[in-house]
Amino acid sequence: MKISFLLPAQTEFEEAMEYYDEQRTGLGIEFSGEVGQALDRISHYPEAWSHLSSRIRRCLVNRFPYSVIYEVRSELLIIICDSTSSSKAGKLASQS
């Protein structure tokens, strides 16, 4: 399954990597690895994760207070948002 990040999601992901690396050298790489594992889980089992709306789902990232919010379209996985904020997730769900 092809994975595509919307620009705001890509920006959030990169900023989170920088933030974690500022907290401890190498932590940003660990964070990236955990997000990568979440993306692997999503691509193998796209329907397994919690619904935020009829089309939008959320998968929690291990070890970090972070979620990958996504929509599946055919063979395309669209990453809408990488979020640490439940209020942001709720706002996205209400818009879809």
N, C-alpha and C positions, 0 to 999 in steps of 0.2 A: 504494500500500500504506500502510495506517495504521500509525503508529509509536507505541508506548506504552512509557514507561519505568516499571519498577517503582520504588517509592519509594527503596529503597537506591541504585539506579543513578542516579536523579535527584540525590540528595544527593551521591554521589561526584562526579558531573559538575560540580555547582555548586562543590564544595570544590576540585576541580582547577582550575577557572577562576579562583577566588580565589587559589589558590597561584601559578599562573603569572602572574597580574597583579601579585602581590607581588614576583615575581622581576624583572619589567620591565613598566612601564606599557604596556598594549595587548597583551601576550602572551596574556592570558586570552581576549581576543577572537579572536586568531589561532588559539588552541587550539580555541575553539568552532567556528570556521570549518572547521578540519580534521576535527573530529568530525562536523560537518554533511555534509562531503563523503563521509566514510566511511558515514554513514547513507544518503546518496543512492546510493552504490555498492551497499550491501547491499539497498536496496529495489529496485534494478534487477536485481541478480543475487544473490538471496538464497542460492542453493545454491553459490556460487562460493568461499566462504571455508572455512577449516579447521574440521574437526570437532573438538570437545572430547569429545563423546559422540554417541550416536545422534540426539539432538534438538538439541543445543547446538552453536553455531558461534562462531568468533571472527574478527573482522576487525581488522587492525592499522591504527592511525591514522598517517598520514604526519606526519613531522617531530617527533613526540612519542612517548615511550616509553609508549604507551597502547593499549589494545585495547577494542573494543566486543564484548561477549559477548551473544549473542542467540539467540532461538528464533523460528521462523516457524510461525504457526498460521493456516492459510487465508490471508486477506488482511491479517493482523495481524502486525506485527513487534514482538516483545516484547523490550525491552532489559533484560536481567537484571542486567548489571553493566558498569560502565566500569572497567577494571582496568589498573593498572600492575604488578600482581603476578602472576607465573606460578603461584605457589602458590595464590592465590585462584582462578585459572582451573581449576587441577587439582582443587581441592576441589569446585567447582561441577560439574565433569564427573563426578566420582565420586558425586555425589548424584542425578544424573539417570538 
